[in-house]
Structures are given as structure tokens and as C-alpha cells.
Amino acid sequence: MAKYTPMMEQYLQIKADYKDAFLFFRLGDFYEMFFNDAIEAARELEITLTKRDSSQENPIPMCGVPYHAAANYIKILVEKGYKVAICEQVEDPKTAKGVVKREVVQLITPGTVMESTMLTEGENNYIASLSHFEDGSYVIAYNDLSTGENRLALIEEGFEAVIHEFYNQPIREIVISSTLPEDLQCQLRSRLQVTLSYQDEVKFSAEYRDLSENLNDERFMTAFSRLLNYVQDTQKRSLDHLQQAQIINRKNYLSLDMYSKRNLELTETIMKKGKQGSLLWVLDKTVTAMGSRMLKKWLERPLLHKDKIEERLEAVAAFYEHFLERDTLRETLKSVYDLERLAGRIAFGNVNARDLQQLKQSLERIPAIKDTLSQINQSEVMNLAKDLQYPEHLVALLNESLVDDPPISIKEGSIIKDGYHDQLDTYRDASRNGKQWIAELEQKEKQETNIKSLKIGYNRVFGYYIEVTRANLHLLPENRYERKQTLTNAERFITPELKEKEQLILEAEEKSVDLEYQLFLQIREKIKQHIPEIQYLADIVSRIDVLQTFATVSEMNNYNRPSFHSEKLEIKKGRHPVVEQVMQDGNFVPNDVTLDAEKNMLLITGPNMSGKSTYMRQLALTVIMGQIGCFVPCDEAELLVFDQIFTRIGAADDLVSGQSTFMVEMLEANHAISHATDRSLILLDEIGRGTSTYDGMALAQAIVEYIHNNIHAKTLFSTHYHELTSLENSLERLKNIHVRAEEHEGSVVFLHQIKDGAADESYGIHVAKLANLPEALIKRANVILQQLEGEEKETAKTNKRDEASSDQLSFFVEENPAPSKDDRVGSQADGKLVNQLKELDLFDMTPMDAMNTLYQLQKQAKQKV
């Protein structure tokens, strides 16, 4: 067994407690890593891998990063899903006996980052815990350490519902029990792409009793305890900014499963996984980072109660009408910094004087915001103004204590105002008077020596000194100064009197800097007592920001206020909020939508690229916008309050789970069918296209019939199977509509207009032509199409003749009550032929197979004749 130095033994002991993290081990001005940590870190950070004890038989792999630049390296590792344990020296090396004592002072994980450089301004950074209980239920606890937010949700519908709930939040890390079944852990990793951490201690700490006052279910307490214990263990510092846990009653919100959120591109696009091109991108005209985060939360959880929706719409309408006040409000909000995260940093202990100045400037805008709101005579807006309470005492403290433009560092002085603390003023006076004395001494020495270039300077090594150039040394009286340092072009001197003043000045400055640091910590502690007050203000300001944003976006994009109906949905000249923003010509073609008790299912046909998917998506996005309290993109809208939205739009493989496009299609369709109610909205696009034609058509028809007959949900179903349009004759609540397209001089023109009735053509080859496929290929496709259509017509004629022959044969057999022996033999043969015909599965045969089979049957019939 290898023997290591005492320092390496210390490293190994500490590393044993943080096996799943990179250990940043402080050695002087560097954080060093050893063994496998060094190998992996060198690869991930692209830094040089070296060796420790190179002369030994088995040198130790080693790499390191400068401590002053460590934040950037930590950010890289955390963004890749790793954890980083920060190990610092916790005793003075000058007084240490043996190896300097070191401890991990913080474990930085993807879900617990606090540095602003590692956080996205307008997004939450959630860590969650998942707890499983014997009754089959799960509880999820969410925490955003940067804002102090805590929320809990009870899931009783099984583990698949857990996945959907997690997908609805920007989760970076999930804390679980080590006993959670391995197959469930694998699903969390593969389907959500998150870091998993473990915490088995679920005993609730009395320190956090205030945070759990409204938790009356033991399951909530267990889940919340698991999360709090993990956060406390990793952060090892004050968490005074944590807010009281709020229970998410999922029955109060429109449910959006992971498929719908992805397919509708609510907060990010499917292809690029970015905000641009999503509904959030269109709506987010917020002015504050807090407002941006709240808007995203509202978008992820639309409201389910009409009265709550109307409350928001009333406020939006008021802001919409008072555009001058709204503009004033937006300008004022631009001066408001991120109060939520400032409160978190104050509690966490990593706030500086500039942060506190930002806090002061933000709080000073509260009266102006309140005054602007008071000019809008609407109940909801007036209530918001009433809730804004100006923390005058807090602003006064910050005004009295901090200079207007403090440095970033809190350990180098110049952050506390004169007059705030008597002892500090005394130190500063001594320092300033000493420096004045030095300035006067310099003038005096210049006059007495007649050396105009003589100067008194200072550096950290020699302190204060008198500097004379070599050219003027002959002017110095002998023994006037004591030589201290020789330079190339000058000599430096000191005097006893100068050194005495230096001691007074430096002592005053050192004590002044130390005292300033202590005063700053005291000020921070005083402000910490007001964190709940700051967080409450942050919530109100965020709400104001989102509501005025809805009004701003509605005015910019010509949105109108929706009304809500109990049975009927009717949208006039509806538009897709995202597509109309990205269209270069700006000529989006609006369309109407009507769904009611008599016709609650629309079967949409039309060519590819004509706008079927856009039409379906715009309905869902309009519904969501209405249920978050925003005006909607149309001329008029009478909406229903939907409980759930299910979508099957677009083709995508789930490569991580090893599922094909068709399997994903079926899973999404099954999820909708299994969970939808008569108050749900279902959007199904091209169901059945991932398999053979007849297979797909059969499935599509069965799904349409099942939804129509059993679920009664409002449904839009688009298809290329024109055969399904005949269902309008048998399903009383189904209506055919189509997207108009016209053929002109051999090319198709998409009109993007929705009209009643079924489409007559698919125009697939025309679309291929638009995609610039080779001309020879297009011509060949047209020839093949004509051949196939001809075969299909011929097959149809043959089938009709066979049906007639079969009917006649059956009639003949039935109408001969006393056949002869020969007739009985012939009849039995004919009956066998009929049975063969009956057993044919025409829908599973190609036209050529059908022709061959028909030929064989005809041959048998002729032989019998």
C-alpha cells in the first residue's frame, strides 16, 4: 500500500466524504485536484494534467486552477451536471502546527448555485426532491435557492405523472432516497437529463419550523425535510431567505403534459431548445428579471378558475387603456433590480456594497410605482398599489451607511459614509491628517533643498520614502536623510519623523478598513431581518410587471380580450402568435374556429405545408394565453376553460428511450385518450402515418370514433387519409373542414384558408416540387401516381363485380330448397369459394396482391363451371 504525505492523507480523508464531486483543494493561490478528479477535470476543463511526486514510482495525477479564476471553471463543471466541493484552509498557516486544517465550506451543485454568473437572469434554477410512499403516491418539493422559493406537489397518478410534472419545471437536480428503485432512477436520468443526489435523512429540523406551518400532511413534511436537509448539508451557511412552503394544488391549473409543452413550444423550441421562436419569446416584454420568471411560471401553469382568470384580465384591460401610465410604469420598473435574488444573496452572505446600493435604488422606486398605479382607477390595480408598502426605515439605513459608488470588494474599505460611525471617523481623520502632513512635508523639503523634483512616495514594501534623482543628489545637505534604497536613476531616503507618521497613518488605515468590514457585516445583518418584507415587495412588483407586459404585448400585436362561455368556443380571425411574428412578409392568414356541443370534433384535411398544424397549434396557444390572463391573437374570442390540453403534433423519435416515431405517436395518443375528459382539448395531427396505409387508416378511424363516442372532448384531428372524411355521415358531432389550395399552371398555391368540407387532393408531388427535388424525379412520381390511381380504379370495379357475383351466388344457394346430389356438390364448392372471398383482408393487400388473388379465385370458379 502506497504511503502518502500528511497533506495527501488529509486530501484523501476529505475526498472520501465527497466521492461524487470534484474536490477543489486549496493550496496557496490554487485549487488543486488529484487522482481521478485531476484526470476528469483536465479533460472537462481542457487544462494541463501534471503529476505530483514525479520522482516516485507511482506519481499522483494532478491539475489545478487559480483561486481567483475558479468561478469560471466551477461554472463549466456545474453546467455539465457535476458537483464541486470547495475545500478551504480554516486556520492561519502561520499559527498552524503540522498540516493546515482544511474543511469543505460549500458543495456547489447544479441545483444550488448562487453566483449570478452561473444563473440565467429571467429563469428559476430549481432543485427538487422526490419522495415515494407506501400508498403509491409521490411528493415533489421544489426549491430555488437563489430566490428562497419553496413549493410542493402531491402526485397520486403514478410515476409517469411524476415525469410529466418534472418536465414542466426547469429542474437541474433531483434529491432522492437511496432506496428509490433503480429503474425509476434510470428514468429520471434518461428522460429528464438531470443530476441525481441522495438524502436519506428526513427528520425535520426545528430551525425551519416557520417554513412548514401550512403543511398538514406527513408526506409533505417528509419530502420538504429531505430537500431542506440536503440544501443545509451542501451549503453550510445561513438560509434565512427561504420562504414558507406553498402547496401546488394541481387541480387549480390547466394540465399540460410533457408532450404538449414540447409540441406547442411554450417556453423553448423543439429544434434549437432556445427561447426564440417560443410563445414565451413573443410574450416576454417584461422589464424586470423577477417579472420574467413569474411570466414563465404563469405560462407553465395556466389558471383553471374563471374568476381568477377574469381578475387578471381586468387588470390587463386597465393597463391596456391607460397607455401613458403604463409607459411611465415601464420606465420606472427599469430601475428596479432583482429583489428576489438580492434577498437571497444577503442571507447567503455573498452580497457586496454595490448589491446593497442596487437594493436601495430599487426600493426608492416603490413610491413612484405606487403613485403611477394610483392613477388607474380599477380595483385589481388599486389592490396592487395598496400592497406596495415603502420600507422607508430600510432605505434610510442604506442611505446613511453606504457611499454612493462603493468598490466591489468589502474588505478594502471606502464603503461606509463619513458620519455613520464615530470611531471610523476618528481613524479616517488621523489618516487624512497624516497624509496632509506628508503633502506639506514634501513642499517644505522641496523649498529647503531647492530640489523641485523631490517627491514623497509609498509602496507596500518600504512604506513612505523621499525620492531624489541622481542629478540632484549633490544638492542634499550631508546626513539630512537616511538612505533606504538605490534605484537606477534615483535614491530613496527616510527620516525618523517620516517613519513615525507612517506608523500612525497605516495603523489608522488598517483599523479603518477592518472596522468598515465589521460595520458592513452589521448592516447586512440588519437588512437580513427585513428579507420577508423585500420578498413580498418582489412578488408584488413581479405581478405588476407581468400584467403590464400582457397589456403592452396586446397593444403591440393587436390582441383582444377574450370572454368565456360554458359550452361554446368561437374564435374569429384567429392567428398564430409566434408564426405571425416570424413571417417575413407579415401577411398571416387568419382563420375562424368553432367548437360547440353539436360539433365538438373537426376533421381537417388538406395538403402538406398548407397550415393544418399551424391552425391546430394556434387554437391551443390562444386557449393558454386566455387562461393565463392575457389578451389573445384574434378579432373576437369566446373561449372555454379547458382542464387539460393534449397534443400529438410533429414527428420525433425518442432515441434516449429507444422508441420510434410511430411508438412515440402511439404513446402520446394513448396518453391523451387515457386522461382526457369532456372538458379537455385534444389536438391530433396525422395519426397513423408511421405505419402501413391500411394499418394507419384503421388506427386513425378507431381513435376518432373512440374520442367521439366515449370521451366527448373538443378535438381537432388532421389527416391525409381522405377516406376518413366519410365519418361525417356516421359521427353526428364530427365536422369536415379543409385548408384551401389551388392548382395553377402545374403548381400548387396554398391559400391557408380554412373552409367547410373535405379536401379533394393532397398535392404531395407539388410539395416535393416546391422542395426543389430533381425534375426527372417529379415527372417519374407523376407517372407512378397515374398508374397507381388507374390500378385502384380497376380494382374497385373488379371488387364491385365480385360483390355482385357473391350476392347472386348467395341468393342462388338460399333459393334452392331441394337440390339434387350434383347441385349439392356444386353448391358446397360455391360456398367454399364464397367463404374464401369473405376471409380476404382487402385493407391489408396491395392492389397487385388483390389482382393476383382475384385471378386465382376466378380460375377456381371457371373450373367448377
Summary of the structure (lengths in Angstrom):
residues: 865
radius of gyration: 38.3
end to end distance: 96.9
largest distance: 156.3
contacts: 2701
relative contact order: 0.06
helix: 49%
strand: 18%
